[in-house]
Structures are given as structure tokens and as C-alpha cells.
Amino acid sequence: MVTHGVGQSPKPEPQQVPSGRPQSDERTILRVNSRLVVVDVVVLDKAGHPVSDLDRSQFEITENGVVQQITAFDPPSAHSMPAGNVPIVHSSADLEKIGNAPVDILVLDELNNSFSDAANARFQMLSFLRKQPEVLPVPTQLLAAAESRFQVLHDYTQSRDELLKSVEKHFASPPVQQLDSVGLLVETLGILSQIAESSKGTPGRKNVLWVGSGYPMVNTMLLPISSEAILQDAIRRVTDRMLDARVMLTLIDPKGVQEVDQGGENFATMDDMSAGIAPITGPFTGTLDFATFAKATGGRIIANRNDVDVQIGQSADSSQIYYTLAYSPTAGKAGDDNPAAYRKIRINLKDRSLKAIARDGYFAEEEAIDPPPTTSQPLPAVMKFDLLSAAKTRLHYNGITVRAEKTTSGYTLSIARSQLKWVEQPAGSKVAEMTVIIAFYNERDKLLQSRAIELKQTMNPPPGARISPEVKLALPFMSPQGMERVRFVVRDAGSGVMGTADWEQ
């Protein structure tokens, strides 16, 4: 067992997106020819209303201009919540009850907004919530993104009144320091990465309604080549994570109607803009902006409107009615021999009066997965960022189901066995490797102490033996003085997926 000291200082570190891709020769890379591409599609009529009665024959998918065979098709009815007007979701633990239904994630952007715009975003969020039914149609989570602070204002719920109370008692704080455009981009990407990683265990679509201006545009032509490559790699990584978790990002700018420079682009029309597609960087070339980023996830940009509360509601309604199509990629045009190439997806509808909104494409080579260290070497940068981010937030990560119990000698973690990746060994046994973070907090949610450990579990039961559905991990760590809460983060080495559990006094 290898133990690493992680974040011993109680002062939280600013969020950072680690630069570069993992270089270990042992990393796991999934190639395009082994994947099934899943595409969620919202269809709107001329009036902008969702269309829910189309069948498979009405859709055509092309990848790099080549028509693909649709192997799976789900209409909007396949994503419906269980019948009844009684709320069934009161926290993240209840999400297993909703099947493939979507969830909404409301984000108040206090990182990229001015103080006055953040205050208006809060006002518009209150106005939107007051217009909603008492029982929300889908589980909804409320978050606030601020400088070096990412808050869960309310866990998933179907209670409108609970969300209203959370917004009413929350007020944005003025920024501590003025970050430049690159710093804002990096912090925003870190938040979006956490949202994607935390929700991998929820099978349905996650509709992120980001009320704010998003990170500012960065002209990569003005950056050193090395910095440009780092930023593009970070955006690519986060985009892949969001698409893998089926996260759709819609930005709703709270600034209201703005005077438009006649010599420039009208921000209100950016939803229909199409960035140049480079073979490697995909849509992220030349300039890095939030509009292109949102579009790549199948989302939209809504700006230059005074009815922001209405736009939040309409975006939530339309994004809950969607089709799911899947296909296995077949050979196409140039770029197929490049495992890192960007593949452009296009959805065509037989009815040309309808508009399809879906993800823009994907990178053929998926994100590399770092295995855990086997010696006392430092944790790889990407793994360290993921683990520390999960340890510092109250977001519930559900990629792996984890339960924590207090014992006389420390703590015991119960982990769903089926959600770990077990690797066959030459002797016939199976091994799963995990990284576990233990972080202790006081009553003010200040970090007191944290540890990281590497664990191996072996499974070699005799024939016919009953196998427990859970792996039990005994952690003989005593709580430091003043501890009120301990958070456990478990990362599976084979898949990179994480789960969290909290134990409170």
C-alpha cells in the first residue's frame, strides 16, 4: 500500500486544469473502432417548440460526411420520469429511482459575471423558480461557480420551494482577485470537469443551464505555442468528459439587451455560428470561446434578451424532450487513420422545416486513463486534480456507489463490486486497483487533514461460492480533533471513474 500526503494545508488551492496529456506508457486508451457513439438530439419546430413524435426513419446521421447506420433509437417517451405527481428525488441518493430520465443542473456563474450581473442572475433565477410547479418535473441541482470556490447550494431535489430558499439565502461575493481571460477559462473548465465526472453514474442526460457569460474569448494566436496547446488539450479533455457523461451545456447570459457593434458579430446569433474545423483541434482552433464550447456539447447560447427568467424555463423545458440515437462508426473521409482526429457529426431530418440540436462531434481517441502509482512517486497531474477536486467539493460523485461507516478503529468503506474494473491474472484470480482519498473537515467546512492511499483487491472465490455484492475496505484512520465531517473519494484505476461518500458527526 502506498500512501501520499495530499493537501495537508487546510487552505484550499485555486482550481486548475492540469496541462498536457498523461505520458505514462501504461495508460489505457480506447480507440474509436471499439466505441458506440451516443447522440442526444433535441428537435424544434419553426416556433422553437420541441417535437416529440418522430420515428427513427426521420433521422439521418453522418460522420465526416459519411452516412452512419443508426443501431439504437429512443424517442422522448423513453426518458420520461416515473408516473405520478409525488416527488421521488430528495437527494443524489434517489437518482437511481428515475431510470433514464434527464436531470437539470442550474449554475449561477459568479466567476465570469460582474458583481451586478451576478446579482441580476440571482434575481432572474428566483423569478424562474417562482413560476415553476411545486413539484419540479425532473430532479434539479443548484450550484454556484465563484472564484476558487464551487458551491453546492442544493443537492438534487424536485421541490421548488427548497431551491427557492437556497437562492434567497445565497448572495454573490465580490471577486478577491482579477483573473485574466486564461485564468477564467481554466477555472471554468475545472468546474465543468467536476460536473461531468460527478454525474457519470446517472444514465440519462444532464442539462446544465449556465446563467452567466461563460469564460471570455481567448485568441490563441496571441499565446505562445506551448500555452495554446495546453489550453486546447484542456478544453478537449473536458469536452470529452462532458460528452461521455451526456452533459449538455446551455449558456443564458443575464446581461440583457446590449448595444451591438455594427462592425462585429451579434452575440445573440452565436448559436448558429460554426467554427472552423481543424483535423486535430476540432472546433477549438483560432479562438477559444464559450459559445463554441457549448455548441460542441449540443447546447445553445441565449443572449441579448431581457426575459432571462423565461429563457431559463424554456431551455429547461426543451432540453428535457430529446431523442437518443446511437451508431458504431464506419470508415469515412480523411482523418480515419488518425486516432486523435476530430470527427464531425451532423443530424439531418427529413422534414427540413425542423431544426436538430445535437453535439457537434467528438475526438476519435478517448482520454487516457492514468493507472495508480506503484511506488511513492507523486500522483499524475490529471489524477491529482480529479481527486482533490472531488475531495474539496460537496458534489456527490456517483460513478461508483460508495458507503461509509464509522468503526471503533476508524472507518469502513463498502464499494459496489460490479462497478469496479477487475483485471484477469495469469493464475485465474482477478484484481481491482483503487485510489482512495480521505479528507477531514471541521464545522466550518475547513480542511483539517487529508490522505491518499493506493489499494489492490483480489477476487479468487472457489467455484460455486457466493460473492458479496460489495467490497469492504477497512481504513484505520482516526479523526483529528475538531472533525465534523469526513469525505471519502474512491477512484477505480481501470476506468478512472469515481465515487464519494460523506460521514458526519
C-alpha positions, 0 to 999 in steps of 0.5 A: 500500500502506498500512501501520499500526503495530499493537501495537508494545508487546510487552505484550499488551492485555486482550481486548475486544469492540469496541462498536457496529456498523461505520458505514462506508457501504461495508460489505457486508451480506447480507440474509436473502432471499439466505441458506440457513439451516443447522440442526444438530439433535441428537435424544434419546430419553426416556433422553437417548440420541441417535437416529440413524435418522430420515428427513427426513419426521420433521422439521418446521421453522418460522420465526416460526411459519411452516412452512419447506420443508426443501431439504437433509437429512443424517442422522448417517451423513453426518458420520461420520469416515473408516473405520478405527481409525488416527488421521488428525488430528495437527494443524489441518493434517489437518482437511481429511482428515475431510470433514464430520465434527464436531470437539470443542473442550474449554475449561477456563474459568479466567476465570469459575471460582474458583481451586478450581473451576478446579482441580476442572475440571482434575481432572474433565477428566483423569478424562474423558480417562482413560476415553476410547479411545486413539484419540479418535473425532473430532479434539479441541482443548484450550484454556484461557480465563484472564484476558487470556490464551487458551491453546492447550494442544493443537492438534487431535489424536485421541490421548488420551494427548497431551491427557492430558499437556497437562492434567497439565502445565497448572495454573490461575493465580490471577486478577491482577485482579477483573473485574466481571460486564461485564468477564467477559462481554466477555472471554468473548465475545472468546474465543468470537469467536476460536473461531468465526472460527478454525474457519470453514474446517472444514465440519462442526460444532464442539462446544465443551464449556465446563467452567466457569460461563460469564460471570455474569448481567448485568441490563441494566436496571441499565446505562445505555442506551448500555452495554446496547446495546453489550453486546447488539450484542456478544453478537449479533455473536458469536452470529452468528459462532458460528452461521455457523461451526456452533459449538455451545456446551455449558456443564458447570459443575464446581461440583457439587451446590449448595444451591438457593434455594427462592425462585429458579430451579434452575440445573440446569433452565436448559436448558429455560428460554426467554427472552423474545423481543424483535423486535430483541434476540432472546433477549438482552433483560432479562438477559444470561446464559450459559445463554441464550447457549448455548441460542441456539447449540443447546447445553445447560447441565449443572449441579448434578451431581457426575459432571462427568467423565461429563457431559463424555463424554456431551455429547461423545458426543451432540453428535457424532450430529446431523442437518443440515437446511437451508431458504431462508426464506419470508415469515412473521409480523411482523418480515419487513420488518425486516432486523435482526429476530430470527427464531425457529426451532423443530424439531418431530418427529413422534414427540413422545416425542423431544426436538430440540436445535437453535439457537434462531434467528438475526438476519435481517441478517448482520454487516457486513463492514468493507472495508480502509482506503484511506488511513492512517486507523486500522483499524475497531474490529471489524477491529482486534480480529479481527486482533490477536486472531488475531495474539496467539493460537496458534489456527490460523485456517483460513478461508483456507489460508495458507503461509509461507516464509522468503526471503533478503529476508524472507518469502513468503506463498502464499494459496489463490486460490479462497478469496479474494473477487475483485471484477469491474472495469469493464475485465474484470480482477478484484481481491482486497483483503487485510489482512495482519498480521505479528507477531514473537515471541521464545522466550518467546512475547513480542511483539517487533514487529508490522505491518499492511499493506493489499494489492490483487491483480489477476487479468487472465490472457489467455484460455486461460492457466493460473492458479496455484492460489495467490497469492504475496505477497512481504513484505520484512520482516526479523526483529528480533533475538531472533525465534523465531517469526513469525505471519502473519494474512491477512484477505480484505476481501470476506468478512472471513474469515481465515487464519494461518500460523506460521514458526519458527526 
